[in-house]
C-alpha cells in the first residue's frame, strides 16, 4: 500500500503531538489493571519467583501501580520524526 499526502500529514501530526506530550509529562502511572497485564506478559522476577512457589504473581505479591518515566530523547525523537513527515507531506503533489 502506498501512502498519499493526507496520510503522511495525519501520521506526522499524530507523531508530533505524541512527542510534545512525552516532553510535557514527566512520568506516567499505569492503572492496576495495566500493571497486572504487563506483569502477566513479562518475564519479570516477580512472576518467576511466584511460579517457583506454585502460585501466580497476583496471588503471592500484591502489584502496585507501575510508573514509567520515558527518557528525554524520546520526546525529541518523536517531534523530529513528526516534523519531517509533515514537511514531506507538504512537498508531495496534491491528490487529484
C-alpha positions as CSV (number, residue, x, y, z in Angstrom):
1,X,0.0,0.0,0.0
2,X,1.3,3.4,-0.9
3,X,0.7,6.4,1.4
4,X,-0.7,9.6,-0.1
5,X,-0.2,13.2,1.0
6,X,-3.1,13.2,3.5
7,X,-1.9,10.0,5.2
8,X,1.6,11.3,5.6
9,X,0.3,14.6,7.0
10,X,-2.0,12.8,9.5
11,X,0.7,10.4,10.7
12,X,3.2,13.3,11.0
13,X,0.8,15.4,13.1
14,X,-0.1,12.4,15.3
15,X,3.6,11.6,16.0
16,X,4.4,15.3,16.5
17,X,1.7,15.7,19.2
18,X,2.7,12.4,20.8
19,X,6.3,13.8,21.0
20,X,5.0,17.0,22.6
21,X,3.0,15.1,25.1
22,X,6.1,12.9,26.1
23,X,8.1,16.1,26.5
24,X,5.5,17.8,28.7
25,X,4.8,14.9,31.0
26,X,7.5,13.7,33.4
27,X,6.1,10.3,34.2
28,X,3.1,8.1,33.5
29,X,1.4,6.0,36.2
30,X,-0.3,2.9,34.9
31,X,-3.6,1.6,36.4
32,X,-3.6,-1.6,38.4
33,X,-5.1,-3.5,35.5
34,X,-2.4,-2.3,33.1
35,X,0.3,-3.1,35.6
36,X,-1.1,-6.6,36.1
37,X,-1.3,-7.0,32.3
38,X,2.4,-6.1,31.9
39,X,3.4,-8.3,34.8
40,X,1.5,-11.3,33.4
41,X,3.1,-10.9,30.0
42,X,6.7,-10.1,31.0
43,X,9.3,-12.5,32.3
44,X,10.0,-10.4,35.4
45,X,11.4,-11.5,38.7
46,X,8.0,-11.3,40.4
47,X,6.4,-13.8,38.0
48,X,9.3,-16.2,38.1
49,X,9.6,-16.2,41.9
50,X,5.9,-16.7,42.4
51,X,5.7,-19.5,39.8
52,X,8.5,-21.3,41.6
53,X,6.4,-21.1,44.8
54,X,3.5,-22.6,43.0
55,X,1.2,-19.6,42.7
56,X,0.5,-16.7,40.4
57,X,2.2,-13.3,40.6
58,X,-1.1,-11.6,41.6
59,X,-1.8,-14.1,44.4
60,X,1.6,-14.1,46.0
61,X,2.8,-10.5,45.7
62,X,0.4,-7.6,45.5
63,X,1.3,-5.5,42.5
64,X,1.2,-1.7,42.9
65,X,0.8,0.8,40.1
66,X,3.8,0.9,37.8
67,X,5.3,4.3,37.0
68,X,7.0,4.8,33.6
69,X,9.5,7.6,33.1
70,X,10.3,8.0,29.4
71,X,13.8,9.3,28.5
72,X,14.2,12.9,27.4
73,X,15.5,11.9,24.0
74,X,12.2,10.0,23.2
75,X,10.1,13.2,23.0
76,X,12.7,15.0,20.9
77,X,12.9,12.0,18.5
78,X,9.1,11.8,18.1
79,X,8.9,15.6,17.5
80,X,11.6,15.4,14.9
81,X,10.1,12.4,13.0
82,X,6.6,14.1,13.1
83,X,8.0,17.4,11.7
84,X,9.8,15.6,8.9
85,X,6.7,13.7,8.0
86,X,4.6,16.9,8.0
87,X,7.1,18.7,5.8
88,X,7.4,15.7,3.5
89,X,3.6,15.7,3.1
90,X,3.6,19.4,2.1
91,X,6.2,18.7,-0.6
92,X,4.2,15.9,-2.1
93,X,1.8,16.6,-5.0
94,X,-1.8,17.2,-4.1
95,X,-4.2,14.2,-4.5
96,X,-6.4,14.5,-7.5
